[in-house]
Amino acid sequence: MDKIRIQCKSTELVIDEQNRLWPCCYVNLYKKTSSWLSQQDLNWNNLDNQSFDSIIKHEGFVVHYNDEHWNNSKKCDEICKKICGVNEKEL
């Protein structure tokens, strides 16, 4: 099996219609396909309930949707692999 590396296509954070902050438009669009997100409290990223700073400091932003998990094929989110994953042979 070839190793997948993440080349993030995201350039901006996204706020959805329910005032939830997402690391990128792809995570917002495909959030129902993420096993990690299915385990999170529904309001973990809700700006109505938490400050922007506290959400940005959440594990989702500092660990999960970041280099720490992108470089670990077992922890890397399905969304990141599907949308931003590049086979190292293609590099």
Residue pairs with C-beta under 8 A, 6 or more apart in sequence:
2 87
2 88
2 89
3 73
3 87
3 88
4 73
4 76
4 81
4 85
4 86
4 87
4 88
5 70
5 71
5 85
5 86
5 88
5 91
6 70
6 71
6 76
6 80
6 81
6 84
6 85
6 86
7 84
7 85
7 86
8 24
8 70
8 80
8 84
9 24
9 26
9 83
9 84
10 23
10 24
10 25
10 26
10 84
12 24
12 25
13 21
13 22
13 23
13 24
14 21
14 22
14 23
14 24
14 25
14 27
14 28
15 21
15 22
15 47
16 22
16 28
18 46
19 46
19 47
19 48
20 45
20 46
20 47
21 45
21 46
21 47
21 52
21 55
21 56
22 28
22 31
22 45
23 60
23 61
23 65
24 65
26 79
26 80
26 83
26 84
27 34
27 37
27 65
27 77
27 79
30 79
30 82
30 83
31 37
31 79
32 38
33 78
33 79
33 82
34 77
34 78
34 79
35 78
36 60
36 64
36 77
37 77
40 60
43 49
43 50
44 55
44 58
44 60
45 55
45 58
45 60
47 55
55 61
56 62
62 68
63 69
64 75
64 77
65 77
65 80
68 75
69 75
69 76
69 77
69 80
70 76
70 80
76 85
